[in-house]
Amino acid sequence: MDYSYKNVKGIYEHVLKLGMLSPPEDVIAAWMLFKNTDQIGHMLELGSYLGGGLGMFNQLLAATGHANVKFTGVDSLEFIGAQARQSRGAWYTDHFNRCLSESERTSLASLNTPQEATEWIQERTLRLTGTAIDLKCVLDEKDLDDQQYDVIHHDYGDSVEENLTTFRHCVPKLKDTGIYIVDDWCTGAPLRTVAAVLVVQQKLLYPILWGKNKVFYAKNPERAQQVVNAMLRDTENNPRLFKGMPGSDYFGTNYQTVRMHWQAIQWS
Ligand SMILES: C[S@@+](CC[C@H](N)C(=O)[O-])C[C@H]1O[C@@H](n2cnc3c(N)ncnc32)[C@H](O)[C@@H]1O
């Protein structure tokens, strides 16, 4: 599977089939970044849902030089199982109908334990991506052990307070060299976006890369600049589609970030 900017349409169709709730430009952003980081061993997915994001990251990380990543997924399952039983969260119904077969919808509705969710996602990931996933699911971020992660993908939380609680609980679980991704950094989760700005103001996270809806951060400015410089040096990255932003002294003298030129990707 080609995860580069040369395969926007292929990536779009693949993530749609997996049921991942992200545009292809964000997948390409992750490709651009992860081929310029040190070895990734552990990733935490906050909001594992149908496992579409997990399946995509599993393949993408392998494609960018990080084989055998161990994943941890957090999901209360209330939303997924309850929705499959038609009792809550009505706007997801059509998404289930579009992404899941009838037998997948039936088996999803019976998921009650994190072990069952783990097996369900593992089976579906292998079937749809041809790549096995090393995964362990838990119901709540408070059930996580003291594992430190190389990557955290934050994909739940509505209110500012709820998101700040997750940031404060999970940023300390990120290694000093790790990458923290905030998803739906847009009108998809407006109050998570507000919470992310507050966390940056509190100097808990430093921006590296602005995707379309995913923003990638480091825990300290030195690490953020190392990754930015590596991405800008990468000759495989098409400079028309990804560009260095002018320096901002807010984060330190001549601090640079990278922005996806996602409009250009859409039209390329
Ligand atoms: C937007 S979906 C995640 C999509 C997934 N990351 C992907 O890309 O395919 C959010 C999920 O988080 C779960 N969730 C929401 N708040 C939660 C919480 N506080 N603890 C655990 N799970 C939660 C919901 O059940 C839902 O399945």
The ligand as an ORCA input file, in Angstrom:
! r2SCAN-3c Opt
* xyz 0 1
  C     -14.168      9.472     16.876
  S     -14.215      7.843     17.518
  C     -12.544      7.284     17.240
  C     -12.201      6.954     15.795
  C     -10.897      6.227     15.589
  N      -9.806      6.863     16.295
  C     -10.533      6.108     14.117
  O      -9.755      6.956     13.638
  O     -10.944      5.188     13.445
  C     -14.263      8.127     19.267
  C     -14.447      6.882     20.139
  O     -14.067      7.223     21.489
  C     -14.917      6.562     22.417
  N     -14.911      7.416     23.639
  C     -15.406      8.669     23.758
  N     -15.105      9.194     24.963
  C     -14.410      8.228     25.631
  C     -13.817      8.161     26.916
  N     -13.851      9.202     27.762
  N     -13.177      7.017     27.272
  C     -13.109      5.970     26.416
  N     -13.642      5.982     25.174
  C     -14.283      7.094     24.781
  C     -16.260      6.412     21.707
  O     -16.900      5.235     22.163
  C     -15.856      6.313     20.214
  O     -15.840      4.970     19.803
*
